[in-house]
Amino acid sequence: MLYVRFPLSLRNVEDLLFERGFDLCHETVRLWWNRFGPLFAGEIRRKRVNHMRGFRHWKWHLDEMYVKLNGEMVYLWRAVDHEGEILESFITKTRDKSAALAFMKKALKRHGSPAAIVTDGLASYKAAMKVLGNTDKQEVVTCPRRVDRVDC
């Protein structure tokens, strides 16, 4: 847990454990981290999400981006909470209502319903929200156009 909790190197953790009477190699710490790190991270994430379900100001930000995965262009859908933690990610080949609906169903099932969902102006989100009955929770934020010059 020292390696997880504090920004220490494997050799620093090895030295700390040696001071406490445990003589082991930094490779052992690395093997432990590879084996038990995901379990610790999953437990911390699960406790955090369960705590946030009761938080009344819990807000999600949904976005999608076009990325290359194994040489193929796909859409990466993400749900990020108000603290910047990525809650859910989903990959599809399309950017339509069915893809948005599948992504939102997965996120809502796993993490519960937030107080507000912030999206961009994509029509797929609005259609999926209508099917799920969350239109009252949706907040649409549109980015202003880029201004190349300033008129004085």
C-alpha distance (Angstrom), angle and dihedral (degrees) to the residues before:
residue distance angle dihedral
M1 . . .
L2 3.80 . .
Y3 3.79 90.4 .
V4 3.81 90.9 47.9
R5 3.80 97.8 42.9
F6 3.81 101.7 41.7
P7 3.82 132.4 38.2
L8 3.78 93.5 -108.7
S9 3.76 130.5 142.2
L10 3.80 120.8 -121.7
R11 3.81 89.8 -106.6
N12 3.82 91.0 52.4
V13 3.80 89.9 53.3
E14 3.81 88.4 47.9
D15 3.84 89.8 53.6
L16 3.82 93.2 46.9
L17 3.79 91.6 50.9
F18 3.82 90.7 46.6
E19 3.83 89.6 55.1
R20 3.80 87.5 54.8
G21 3.80 93.5 50.7
F22 3.81 102.5 -93.8
D23 3.79 113.6 122.7
L24 3.78 108.8 -162.9
C25 3.78 139.9 133.8
H26 3.79 125.6 -101.4
E27 3.82 86.9 -119.8
T28 3.81 88.3 64.4
V29 3.81 89.5 54.9
R30 3.83 89.3 49.7
L31 3.82 91.6 50.5
W32 3.80 90.7 49.0
W33 3.78 90.3 49.5
N34 3.81 92.1 50.2
R35 3.78 90.8 49.3
F36 3.81 103.2 39.0
G37 3.82 103.0 21.9
P38 3.81 95.7 84.7
L39 3.81 89.6 48.8
F40 3.81 91.7 53.0
A41 3.81 92.1 44.8
G42 3.81 91.9 48.8
E43 3.79 91.9 49.7
I44 3.81 92.2 49.1
R45 3.82 90.8 47.5
R46 3.82 92.4 48.0
K47 3.82 93.0 50.2
R48 3.80 90.8 46.9
V49 3.80 93.7 50.7
N50 3.82 92.1 46.9
H51 3.79 89.2 50.7
M52 3.82 92.4 47.9
R53 3.83 93.5 51.5
G54 3.78 89.3 74.0
F55 3.81 92.6 45.0
R56 3.79 107.1 106.2
H57 3.81 96.3 -154.2
W58 3.81 94.6 53.9
K59 3.80 106.8 141.3
W60 3.80 129.3 -176.4
H61 3.78 127.7 -154.1
L62 3.81 114.7 -154.4
D63 3.76 123.0 -162.8
E64 3.77 140.7 156.7
M65 3.77 132.2 -151.2
Y66 3.78 137.4 -173.9
V67 3.82 111.0 -116.4
K68 3.78 137.5 168.1
L69 3.81 113.5 -116.0
N70 3.81 118.9 -179.6
G71 3.79 89.7 -18.5
E72 3.81 93.8 -51.8
M73 3.81 125.8 106.0
V74 3.83 111.9 -124.6
Y75 3.80 138.4 160.1
L76 3.79 119.4 -102.9
W77 3.81 112.2 -155.8
R78 3.82 116.9 -163.2
A79 3.79 136.9 -173.0
V80 3.80 114.1 -157.4
D81 3.80 123.9 -177.6
H82 3.82 125.4 -135.7
E83 3.81 91.3 -91.5
G84 3.82 92.8 56.2
E85 3.81 96.6 -105.6
I86 3.81 113.6 142.7
L87 3.79 105.8 -124.8
E88 3.78 101.9 178.1
S89 3.78 139.6 0.2
F90 3.78 127.8 -167.9
I91 3.81 132.9 -177.4
T92 3.81 124.5 -147.9
K93 3.79 137.9 162.1
T94 3.80 92.8 -134.6
R95 3.78 135.6 54.8
D96 3.79 100.2 -149.8
K97 3.79 140.9 112.0
S98 3.82 95.4 -80.2
A99 3.82 92.2 52.4
A100 3.82 92.0 47.8
L101 3.80 90.7 46.4
A102 3.82 93.6 50.3
F103 3.81 90.8 48.0
M104 3.79 94.3 48.1
K105 3.81 93.6 45.6
K106 3.79 89.6 52.5
A107 3.81 93.0 48.2
L108 3.81 94.7 45.2
K109 3.79 92.7 47.2
R110 3.78 92.9 50.3
H111 3.82 101.3 38.6
G112 3.80 106.7 22.9
S113 3.77 127.9 -123.1
P114 3.82 119.7 -46.5
A115 3.79 126.1 -145.3
A116 3.81 92.3 -116.9
I117 3.80 137.0 10.3
V118 3.81 117.2 -152.6
T119 3.82 115.4 -157.1
D120 3.76 138.5 163.9
G121 3.81 121.8 -111.9
L122 3.83 95.3 -80.1
A123 3.81 109.7 138.5
S124 3.82 91.5 -144.1
Y125 3.80 90.3 69.8
K126 3.80 92.2 52.2
A127 3.81 92.3 49.4
A128 3.81 92.4 47.6
M129 3.81 91.6 47.1
K130 3.80 89.4 52.2
V131 3.82 91.2 54.2
L132 3.81 92.0 47.1
G133 3.81 93.5 44.1
N134 3.82 94.4 -121.6
T135 3.81 98.9 119.3
D136 3.81 90.9 117.5
K137 3.82 90.7 58.1
Q138 3.81 96.2 50.3
E139 3.79 119.5 105.2
V140 3.81 114.3 -171.8
V141 3.79 116.4 -150.9
T142 3.78 117.8 -172.8
C143 3.77 121.1 -165.6
P144 3.81 116.1 -126.3
R145 3.78 118.1 -115.6
R146 3.74 117.2 -94.0
V147 3.77 114.1 -99.2
D148 3.79 113.4 -144.7
R149 3.76 96.6 -173.5
V150 3.76 136.2 25.1
D151 3.79 118.5 -131.2
C152 3.79 113.0 -145.5
